């Protein structure tokens, strides 16, 4: 059974993405981040389903995703990066490297 913390961490990250989509967030370069946020939302939904099924988080997916988000997220929205980190922290202890 998936941990409630893992499910909640994904839900909170998705909620943050949805809020940023509604606020028409701009990238660090000042252009619309809509396409990046929509892609991130799709990735989070896909990985959430997989993580809850296997009861673990794909660490490679997290690393790749965090690196990609850091490339375009503005400094004013680093909470989005923190939400991704919360997913890792919520993973069961047996999943740690």
N, C-alpha and C positions, 0 to 999 in steps of 0.2 A: 504494500500500500504506500503510495507516495506521501512524503511528509507534507503536512499542511504549510510549513514554512516555505518549502520549495514552490508550491502552488501559489502562495501569497506573493512571493518574490517576483514570479513571472507576471502575476496579475497587476502588481504595483508598477512594474516596468511598462507593461502595456498601457496602463492608465496614464502614465507620464507621457508616453508617445502620443496617445490620443489627445491629451491636453495641449501638447506642443503643436500638434496638427491644427487644433482649433485656434491656437494663437498665431498661426502662420509664422512660425519660428524661421529665423534667417540663419544661414550657416556662418561660420567664422569669417567667410569672405563677403558676407552681406547679401547673398542671394537666397532665394527661397529654399528651405530645407525639405519641402514637401516630398519630393521624390525619395530622398534619403530616409525620411521618417516613415513613409509608406513601405519602403523596402524593409526597414527595421521592424516594423509592425508585423509584416508577413513572416520574417525570420523568427521573431519571438513567438508567434503563434505556432509555427511549425516545430520549433525546438521545444516549446512548452509541452506540446502533445507527446513528443518523443521522450522528453525527460520524465514526464509523469508516468509514461508507460514502462520505461526501463528503470525508473527510480534513481536516476543519476543524471548529471549534467555532462555534456560533451565539452571537456576542458578546451579542446582545440577550437571548437565553435566559439566559445566565450573569448578566447584570446584573439581570434581573427575578428570577431565582432567588435570587441572593445577597441582594438587598433584602428579599425575602420571608422568607428564613431568618433574617436578622438581626432581624426583627420578633419572632420567638418563641424563638429559641435562648437558653438561659441563658449567662451569662458563663463558667460552668464548662465549657462545651462549644464554645468558639470554634474548636476544632480542626475542627469540622464546616465552618465557614466557610472555614478554611484549606484543607480538602480540595477545596472548590469552586474556590478560587483556584489550586490546583495543576493543575486541569483547564485553565485558561486558560494557565498557564505551559508546559504540555506541548504546547499547540497548535503546529503548524509555524510557523516564523518568517514564512512568506509570508502567514499569516493575521492578522498584527498590523495594527492600524488605521493 
